[in-house]
């Protein structure tokens, strides 16, 4: 096949990416978006440096298999609590989406937040939208190379600091900082700092809207959580059409035009480059930049605000008032999400409050079933796996019961430091003739001597030879 043949049609499966130059906008939603940027980044960058009980407040210590979350210490056995936290976050996202669409994407998603930060850096160095467009079209020059180099160095600095902070949640950040200063980073720490920095630099600096359009799965299944009463950013066609710029000529002004003057400001400020006037599109991240831009234009031409606004399909179709929109917010979908979320939250905090910061596992030595010792008594050997999950040292007393003459031969007191795990070998004996031949149920108890309410009990078996 000759591709140069005029009768041959070449179909391109993928469209080349067109560079998007979002215009800066000001308004209520832009301010709210920057508040979210500040709050999320102060939390992300600042939390690893916070101290709690003499250690890092939030630390996922994978090497020690301990997760420190302020006053709570979670162990591998407590994975159910981490799973519950993830479920709560998922239902919060479902609930927020059902009520207000992709509000998470538009204001708090890390991709949106870091893209906003990188765009701000780009504007500070290269200038506003028109200046950036002219700069990219210019041939290579010292000024262009200097600006591009400065921008990418600034991006790289933010990305590296982000990668360092991310690793600081898994390695104590003070020791990590010392390792960085001494150029003594371990291979895994170095890998993850550079990997996360590269991901931040690539996603927020280069890919940007492509992450939201093609890589984020949420963009694909979000529509299943919408209904006609979900708040979405919409263009009011009834009010805006037909589009056109009002003319001073009498014959032109006689034409009935809508409020939309087709200035394309809503397109110019959109970070994903869509035209909201074409209706709801999966690419829309709900950032409301187009709302701020359109409201500013409406103010200039002395028209009412809200040509582009947060509203619902039902409100646009049936001319519902704001009061009616609010009334429809409490619909079955929202109530079901809220009910499930409330039940999970109550269960989670109840379980967390009732959680005993002491764990005990009794493991019998299977290599020696039961043996007769010199004094004619029957002895079994066990290993107690004791975990003090609190951040306070305790002295514990071991007691056993279940057979009349059951006695503990080894010391019955053990000291554990804060968040310490220890394997304690013990030997139990019964008099000859006591207990049934074979397996006998016994109970091993552990009680804190300095805290009467801290006690756990585990069942085990004592083997008597036949």
Secondary structure, DSSP 8 states (H G I E B T S, - for coil): --TT-TT-----SS------------SHHHHHHHHHHHHHHHHHHHHTT-EETTEESEEEETTTTEEEETTEEEEGGGHHHHHHHHHHHHHHHHHHHHHHSSHHHHHT-HHHHHHHHHHHHHHHHH-SHHHHHHHHHS---HHHHHHHHHHHHHHHHHHHHHHHHHHTTTTTHHHHHHHHHTT---HHHHHHHHHHHHHHIIIIIIITHHIIIII-THHHHGGGG--TTS-EEEE-HHHH-S-----SSHHHHTS---S-----HHHHT-TT---GGG---TT-----HHHHHHHHHHHHTT--S-SEEEE-HHHHHHT--HHHHHHTTS-HHHHHHHHHHHHHHHHHHHHHHH--SEEEEEEE-TTS--EE-TTS-EEEEEEEEEEE-SSS-EEEEEEEESSTT-EE-S-SEEEE-TT-EEEEEEEEEE-TT-S-SEEEEEEEEEEETT-TT-EEEEEEEEEE--
